[in-house]
């Protein structure tokens, strides 16, 4: 099998096809015909976010590149072009797997220079995408972080996170972990059209309930909110109410961001499924940055009013947590705000 030239050295394995433990019986796992896995050896696994970045976290881990959730709006699609791969079909069907991720993480956590900063997972592609059912890299990463008592967070739209409750619940109890789920809408038709490979909204709500029942504080990103498709007041109220009733600790709405590289793929899709919205999008997304600032402000105000009316307390300011030398009641009691992930991290 030929492989494209990518910046990582391909692992010396069976040609890039999955060889690790299958995920039969794991929530959210399924075999995907036509998906190719490119095994690579990562030189490092903890990535530092540039200081100038607007991201409210400094360090991330992404064991996979590309994502079979196939979300039309995914902001991470352009990253596949850096690897010499296509940002459309290749992004969904040629998944880069960092097969040495767990080993690299253990080594980097032991390094004297590592200060135990909080690490965010799910900031690029979903760490619980279908490939995780076979490769189990995210579970290995979680295990390593827990062993090192290193605080971390996970953002996902997959029900597969339930598989790791046995590791995540004790970590949350120790003040090391908080979860966030992406639930952009409860409209099944909109969800299926815009994110065909992801878990259904109903499955995500059930996942929220189970995480909360396990004692894991879990926030929700209502994201992305698609103008003209999932931003009607009645839709927002339905989604916010359901998330609060399921136990969400905080809710943050995020309107669709059409950055360069994503717009070129999203607009043809929109023209096919909702041609009546093309003019509205062209007016709304005139800026090259791809942000709909005015609409975001309106939606944020609506959702905050809903949360206030429904009795959801406003979250505390994000606390940057360092690894404690010994268990600390102050850290264990700290509330982790969704502000950590409240940007356009919805891919």
C-alpha positions in Angstrom: 0.0 0.0 0.0 1.4 3.4 -0.9 1.3 6.2 1.6 1.3 9.9 1.0 4.4 11.8 2.1 3.6 13.2 5.5 5.8 14.9 8.1 5.8 12.0 10.5 7.8 8.8 9.9 5.3 6.0 9.2 5.5 3.3 11.7 7.0 0.0 10.6 3.8 -2.0 10.8 1.4 -3.8 8.5 1.0 -0.9 6.1 -1.2 1.4 8.2 -4.1 -0.9 8.9 -5.4 -1.4 12.5 -3.7 -4.2 14.4 -4.4 -3.3 18.0 -7.2 -4.5 20.3 -10.7 -4.2 18.7 -13.4 -2.4 20.5 -16.3 -4.8 20.4 -19.0 -3.8 22.9 -17.6 -0.3 23.4 -20.3 2.4 23.3 -19.9 4.4 20.1 -17.4 2.1 18.4 -17.9 0.6 15.0 -15.9 -0.6 12.1 -15.8 1.9 9.2 -15.3 0.3 5.8 -13.2 2.5 3.5 -11.3 4.2 6.3 -7.5 3.9 6.1 -5.3 4.3 9.2 -1.9 5.8 8.8 0.4 4.7 11.7 3.0 7.3 12.6 5.7 7.7 15.3 5.2 11.1 17.0 8.4 12.8 18.2 6.4 14.5 20.9 2.8 14.3 22.1 2.2 17.3 24.3 1.7 20.3 22.1 2.2 23.9 23.4 -0.3 26.5 22.2 1.5 29.7 21.1 1.5 32.4 23.7 -0.2 34.8 21.3 -3.1 32.4 20.8 -6.5 33.3 22.2 -6.9 29.8 23.5 -7.5 29.7 27.3 -5.2 26.7 27.7 -1.5 26.2 27.1 -1.1 22.5 26.3 -3.0 19.9 24.2 -2.8 16.3 23.2 -4.2 15.0 19.9 -3.6 11.2 19.3 -5.4 11.3 16.0 -5.4 13.6 12.9 -8.4 13.5 10.7 -11.8 12.4 12.0 -14.4 10.0 10.8 -17.2 12.0 12.4 -17.1 13.9 9.0 -18.6 17.1 10.4 -19.1 19.5 7.5 -18.0 22.5 9.6 -15.0 21.0 11.3 -12.4 23.7 11.9 -9.6 21.1 11.9 -10.0 20.1 8.3 -7.3 22.5 7.0 -4.7 20.7 9.2 -4.9 17.7 6.9 -3.5 19.9 4.1 -0.3 20.4 6.1 0.2 16.7 5.8 -0.2 16.7 2.0 -3.7 15.1 2.4 -7.1 16.3 1.1 -9.2 18.3 3.5 -12.4 16.8 2.3 -12.6 13.0 1.8 -9.1 12.3 3.1 -9.8 14.1 6.4 -12.7 11.7 6.9 -11.2 8.5 5.6 -7.4 8.7 6.0 -6.9 8.9 9.8 -3.4 9.6 11.1 -2.8 7.5 14.3 0.1 8.4 16.6 0.7 4.8 17.7 3.4 5.7 20.3 1.3 8.5 21.9 1.0 6.8 25.3 4.7 5.9 25.5 5.7 9.5 24.5 3.3 11.0 27.1 4.7 9.0 29.9 8.2 10.1 29.0 7.2 13.8 28.7 5.3 13.8 32.0 8.5 12.5 33.7 10.7 15.2 32.2 12.0 17.6 34.9 10.9 20.6 32.9 7.3 19.6 32.9 5.4 21.6 35.6 2.1 19.6 35.6 0.1 22.1 33.6 -3.5 21.3 32.7 -3.7 19.4 29.3 -6.7 19.7 27.1 -7.8 16.8 24.9 -10.3 17.2 22.0 -9.1 20.6 20.9 -8.4 19.5 17.3 -10.1 16.2 16.4 -12.3 14.1 18.7 -10.2 11.8 21.0 -13.2 9.4 21.1 -13.8 9.2 17.3 -14.5 5.6 16.0 -10.7 4.8 15.7 -10.4 5.0 19.5 -12.5 1.8 19.9 -9.7 -0.1 18.2 -6.5 1.8 19.2 -7.4 2.8 22.7 -4.9 5.6 22.7 -7.1 8.0 24.6 -7.7 5.5 27.3 -3.9 5.0 27.6 -3.4 8.8 27.7 -6.0 9.1 30.4 -4.4 6.4 32.4 -1.0 8.1 32.2 -2.4 11.4 33.2 -4.2 9.9 36.2 -1.0 8.1 37.3 1.0 11.3 37.1 -1.8 13.2 38.9 -1.7 15.7 36.0 -5.0 17.7 35.6 -6.7 17.4 32.2 -10.0 18.0 30.4 -11.7 16.3 27.5 -14.1 17.7 24.9 -16.0 15.2 22.8 -19.2 14.5 21.0 -18.9 10.7 21.3 -20.7 8.3 23.6 -17.5 6.3 23.7 -16.2 8.4 26.6 -18.5 6.2 28.8 -16.1 3.4 28.4 -13.5 5.2 30.5 -15.7 6.2 33.4 -13.8 3.8 35.6 -10.7 6.0 35.1 -12.4 9.4 34.7 -14.7 9.3 37.8 -11.9 8.9 40.3 -9.9 11.6 38.5 -12.8 14.0 38.8 -13.2 13.1 42.5 -9.6 14.0 43.0 -10.1 17.4 41.3 -8.0 16.4 38.2 -10.6 16.1 35.5 -13.6 17.8 34.0 -15.5 16.8 30.8 -17.3 18.8 28.1 -19.7 17.5 25.5 -20.5 19.2 22.2 -24.3 19.2 21.7 -25.1 21.7 19.0 -28.7 20.8 18.5 -31.4 18.2 19.3 -32.7 18.3 15.7 -31.8 14.9 14.5 -32.2 15.9 10.8 -29.8 18.8 11.1 -27.3 16.7 13.1 -27.3 13.9 10.7 -26.8 16.2 7.7 -24.0 18.2 9.2 -22.2 15.6 11.3 -23.0 12.3 9.7 -20.4 10.2 11.5 -21.0 11.5 15.0 -23.3 10.2 17.8 -26.9 11.3 17.7 -28.0 14.2 19.9 -30.1 11.7 22.0 -27.0 9.5 22.5 -25.0 12.6 23.6 -27.7 13.6 26.1 -27.6 10.1 27.6 -23.8 10.3 27.8 -24.2 13.5 29.7 -26.6 11.9 32.1 -24.2 9.0 32.7 -21.1 11.1 33.2 -23.0 13.3 35.7 -24.4 10.2 37.5 -20.8 9.0 37.8 -19.8 12.2 39.6 -18.0 13.8 36.7 -18.9 17.5 36.3 -19.7 17.9 32.6 -20.2 21.1 30.7 -21.8 21.5 27.3 -20.8 23.4 24.3 -24.0 24.1 22.3 -21.8 24.2 19.2 -21.7 24.9 16.5 -25.0 26.7 16.2 -25.8 26.8 12.4 -27.5 30.0 11.3 -30.9 29.3 9.8 -30.7 25.6 10.8 -30.3 25.4 14.6 -30.5 28.9 15.9 -34.3 29.5 16.2 -35.3 30.5 19.8 -37.4 27.4 20.2 -34.5 25.2 19.1 -32.1 26.9 21.5 -34.5 26.6 24.4 -35.1 22.9 23.7 -31.3 22.2 23.7 -30.5 24.3 26.7 -33.4 22.9 28.8 -32.5 19.3 27.9 -28.8 19.8 28.8 -29.7 21.4 32.1 -32.1 18.7 33.0 -29.4 16.1 32.1 -27.1 17.8 34.7 -24.8 20.1 32.7 -22.6 22.1 35.0 -22.3 25.0 32.5 -23.4 25.8 29.0 -21.7 27.9 26.4 -23.2 28.6 22.9 -20.9 29.0 19.9 -22.1 30.1 16.5 -20.5 28.5 13.5 -17.1 29.8 12.6 -16.2 29.7 8.9 -12.5 30.2 8.8 -10.6 30.0 5.5 -10.2 26.4 4.4 -13.5 25.5 6.0 -15.7 27.9 4.2 -14.6 26.5 0.8 -16.0 23.1 1.9 -19.0 24.2 3.9 -20.6 26.5 1.3 -21.0 23.9 -1.4 -22.6 21.6 1.2 -24.9 24.4 2.2 -25.8 25.1 -1.4 -26.9 21.5 -1.7 -28.9 21.1 1.5 -30.2 24.6 2.1 -29.7 26.8 -1.0 -32.2 29.3 0.5 -29.6 30.3 3.1 -26.7 31.2 0.8 -27.4 34.9 0.7 -27.8 35.1 4.5 -24.5 33.4 5.0 -22.7 35.7 2.5 -24.0 38.7 4.5 -23.2 37.2 7.9 -19.7 35.9 7.0 -18.3 38.9 5.1 -15.2 39.0 7.3 -12.3 36.9 6.2 -11.8 35.7 9.8 -15.1 33.8 9.4 -16.7 35.0 12.7 -20.3 36.2 12.9 -19.7 38.5 15.8 -23.1 40.2 16.0 -25.0 36.9 15.7 -22.8 35.3 18.4 -23.5 38.2 20.7 -27.3 37.8 20.2 -27.2 34.0 20.7 -25.0 34.3 23.8 -27.5 36.8 25.4 -30.4 34.5 24.6 -28.7 31.4 26.0 -27.6 33.3 29.1 -31.1 34.4 29.7 -32.4 30.8 29.3 -29.8 29.6 31.8 -30.7 32.2 34.3 -34.4 31.5 33.9 -33.8 27.8 34.3 -31.6 28.2 37.4 -28.1 27.3 36.0 -25.5 29.2 38.0 -22.9 31.1 36.1 -19.6 29.3 36.1 -16.6 30.5 38.1 -13.6 32.0 36.3 -11.2 29.4 34.8 -8.6 28.2 37.2 -5.2 27.2 35.8 -4.3 24.2 37.9 -0.8 22.8 38.4 -0.1 19.2 39.6 -0.3 19.1 43.4 2.5 17.5 45.3 -0.1 16.0 47.6 -3.9 15.9 47.3 -5.2 19.5 47.8 -8.7 20.2 49.2 -8.5 23.6 47.4 -7.9 22.0 44.0 -10.4 19.2 44.7 -13.1 21.8 45.4 -12.2 24.1 42.5 -14.9 24.6 39.9 -13.6 24.2 36.3 -15.3 26.6 34.0 -16.2 25.7 30.4 -14.4 28.9 29.5 -11.4 26.6 29.1 -12.9 25.3 25.9 -15.3 28.1 25.0 -14.0 28.9 21.6 -14.8 27.1 18.3 -13.5 23.7 19.4 -16.3 21.7 17.8 -14.7 19.5 15.2 
